Amino acid sequence: DQQVKQNSPSLSVQEGRISILNCDYTNSMFDYFLWYKKYPAEGPTFLISISSIKDKNEDGRFTVFLNKSAKHLSLHIVPSQPGDSAVYFCAASGRGSSNTGKLIFGQGTTLQVKP
Amino acid sequence: DAGITQSPRHKVTETGTPVTLRCHQTENHRYMYWYRQDPGHGLRLIHYSYGVKDTDKGEVSDGYSVSRSKTEDFLLTLESATSSQTSVYFCATRTYSSTDTQYFGPGTRLTVL
């Protein structure tokens, strides 16, 4: 059972426009969410995160929105640039008392930004 | 960049042979993780370590074992490789803090024939 889902395998946008990547989760115990970006033949790199006590976190061109009631988060990239073309993974963690940091990842969405 | 290296970066092996993948970190991070990445599945946790000699299973641990004898090294062993273990393997590390940001290595592409 996939606890974190990215239902869009791919997304194509024009340079300068907004990219919106979506992620849904089922486990209400998740309280920390992250987005990672991955280029081919490289490891994932951390992009942005959000705690469940917030509904928005912004870092430059990247903003993550969290809707706890809908168990949904989204990553907005504005403006999109060709260098943003990569696979984006959302991940969730339920820290609890053990704080082992185990992450559950979605399947990934491949973003293509066209010049 | 958490100074994570993985070796080998590529390996081709035959079914039934043992394989050991190595993860080395230079940041003295307490937590280390092994994931595998497969199409349609994202990254799935195999095993993790929360200190020297302290390890636990992840969601896809069958067929894998791990060892951590030093803070900087985390080994993943496939005792008898199978074709279903053909995958890209990523190591990650994390400090003990209030955030759960994990830093990933460059990956090892393993092919089991």
Interface residues (C-beta under 8 A of the other chain):
Chain A: V4 Q6 Y32 L34 Y36 A41 E42 G43 P44 T45 F46 S49 F89 A91 S93 R95 N99 T100 G101 K102 L103 I104 F105 G106 Q107 G108
Chain B: I4 Y31 Y33 Y35 G40 H41 G42 L43 R44 L45 Y48 Y50 D56 G58 E59 F90 A92 R94 Y96 T99 D100 T101 Q102 Y103 F104 G105 P106 G107
